[in-house]
């Protein structure tokens, strides 16, 4: 469509939708969901947002601690020259929506300053509404936000195409790479291009990770040759470099506060941990009489924050891990149904399709490798002697905002 006609159409659609009136055409599902979230948060669609600017020292601290610094040359080489030629800019945010890097066409950079679209600014969805940085951080998917699809009217002269970047080492969302610019110069293929570059950045992180695991394997192999019993060498993210006395696993979930000494792990029991260059040596010592004392007694499923997590605790200590969106959905459903769910029932709960049992079984297999002492099967369920607590967000409508699972949608509308 002509840019002016499309803009007029989108503005009419936005005005009707925000007023609670039917609109033809209707907003895209992900845009409509974002607008509903922001109306619940009380953000003024005709205001200036609530963005804040970090001090330069804090920006630099975040830059130095971000894994995205490792792939910044990849992002620059692929996007900056293209963005500059098309009168656009490239921005890179961290997982909180704080802008850490920004480069591109000088004129557009000056216009971006007027909107507060600058290094150190908070461009999370809660701060500045629907946009190509903050909204992909919530949905976890690449997203184009065009003209009046932005929640704030001050952003309607812009189009943003943003794609999240996930760390392949631990599945953690690192941030978003976004290309933004005036409506008249945005190409329809921009989102596909930005998405491809984000995948290229993830591939670069994966290559670096595999090289680090290979270096650890070289160090660990002679050590494991001298050890009796079950042991494995893992990197700092839990990826296995070498193993002896037990079947190999791709990854051993580690708690955030992992350290040398005696540590209880849900998948192995009590272990002795020693440092290695670039990782850890983990020896299983929990076999035998002490096993009963090491069993978990309590599980806390925390869904109150953007990144869901699970904490398992018992007499031998506690262990916590962040969850992928899919695993958070599955554990939530199992917490609702303590008597258990079959694969077909879980497929209905998650996908609204009871035939998708293969996908469910694969995901549950991954979960049970991490939570061997907590989850049972046939049917899938939490172990009977484990206490389970679910920490929900303050507002039921904020429960797992990324999720489209029928069981989660139902819980948002009927929290009791």
Secondary structure, 3 states (H helix, E strand, C coil): CCHHHHHHHHHHHHHHHHCCCCCCCCCCHHHHHHHHHHHHHCCCCCCCCCCCECCHHHHHHHHHHCCHHHHHHHHHHHHHHHHHHCCEEEEEEECCCEEEEEEECHHHHHHHHHHCCCCCEECCHHHHCCCCCHHHHHHCCCEEEEHHHCCCHHHCCEEEEEEEEECCCCCCEEEEEEEEEEHHHCCCCHHHHHHHHHHHHHHHHHHHHHHHHHHHHHHHHHHHHCCCCCEEEEECCCEEEEEECCCCCCECCCCCCCCCEEEEECCCEEEEEEEECCEEEEEECCCHHHHHHHCEEEEEEECCCCCCEEEEEECCEEEEEECCHHHHHHHHHHHHCCCCECHHHHHHHHHCCCCCHHHHHHHHHHHHHHCCCCEECCCEEECCCCEEEEECCCCHHHCCCCCCCHHHHHHHHCCC
